[in-house]
Amino acid sequence: MKKLLVIFLFISGALIAQDKEYTQSLSGIKKVRIETNTKTKIVVSSGNSLTIKNLASSHGNCGDCDYDKHEDHEDESHWPNKDHADKKRKKKEDKRKGLTAIYPGGKDNTNGFGFSINKDGNTLIVRDLKSHFQRHGIQLALPKNVNISVDTGNLGSIEVVGFTAEVEVNTNVGRINMVDVTGPITAHSNVGPINIEFSKVSQASPITVSSSVSEIDVAIPANTKANLELKTNGTVYTNFDIEVPTPKKGMRNVSGVKKIVSAINNGGVKIKLKSSMGNIYLRKK
């Protein structure tokens, strides 16, 4: 019975930790710019607000996960996990009581959540003040019709689900995944692969997807009207009917990135996919 109670308390504590979130009104905001250096998931919210919460950490229930591995601790191996986590969290809370967290990037104005949030006209700037080692993933919920711009720095990755507004994303080594989006889309990764699945393709503005070394995999509806520009030193794979012009006789430039230009469904919005070294996959959805 005692063992069951400990398990119940541990699960309850984990759920409470996962429910911790910060909410910010988006009244008058047309674009949200997010700067972080961690795994970032962006989902659709029902109201006109931004909600931020931590993704579950691989450490388990570890409070806010800025644990100092150099701290001296008594032997806690015999403690139940819930008690261990509570003692660590209580110790850190006691140390911080009455103090404000200040990071190299600025002062926390999100009640201890570790972000700096400021308005610049009709743009909301959300800056993550914690380092990659202090943060183990965040989830942001936003209205699907708000324009978003996300930069996850050197080590972060991006997942975007369900947006109908303009989306700009940038990573270094992290992957980019988007599902059920319409665009316009601007996405770039230096090293990480890019996977995008469109529910439909907006004709409002061009779509540009690029990676320096990795593959790009894009799925669009079969009836999409588009003018394609595909560039890669790798190989293009597609089940669209793309016309590839026959090379003219005589001298031609064989250096640099190979380019394929073609219209599908009589042409429409420009879709540019470019990978210097990776393959490009363009598939019908």
Secondary structure as GFF3:
##gff-version 3
##sequence-region A 1 285
A	DSSP	alpha_helix	2	19	.	.	.	ID=ss1
A	DSSP	beta_strand	21	25	.	.	.	ID=ss2
A	DSSP	beta_strand	31	35	.	.	.	ID=ss3
A	DSSP	beta_strand	40	44	.	.	.	ID=ss4
A	DSSP	beta_strand	49	54	.	.	.	ID=ss5
A	DSSP	alpha_helix	81	96	.	.	.	ID=ss6
A	DSSP	beta_strand	102	103	.	.	.	ID=ss7
A	DSSP	beta_strand	106	107	.	.	.	ID=ss8
A	DSSP	beta_strand	115	120	.	.	.	ID=ss9
A	DSSP	beta_strand	123	128	.	.	.	ID=ss10
A	DSSP	beta_strand	138	142	.	.	.	ID=ss11
A	DSSP	beta_strand	147	151	.	.	.	ID=ss12
A	DSSP	beta_strand	158	161	.	.	.	ID=ss13
A	DSSP	beta_strand	167	171	.	.	.	ID=ss14
A	DSSP	beta_strand	176	181	.	.	.	ID=ss15
A	DSSP	beta_strand	185	189	.	.	.	ID=ss16
A	DSSP	beta_strand	194	198	.	.	.	ID=ss17
A	DSSP	beta_strand	207	211	.	.	.	ID=ss18
A	DSSP	beta_strand	216	220	.	.	.	ID=ss19
A	DSSP	beta_strand	226	232	.	.	.	ID=ss20
A	DSSP	beta_strand	236	238	.	.	.	ID=ss21
A	DSSP	beta_strand	258	264	.	.	.	ID=ss22
A	DSSP	beta_strand	269	275	.	.	.	ID=ss23
A	DSSP	beta_strand	280	284	.	.	.	ID=ss24
###
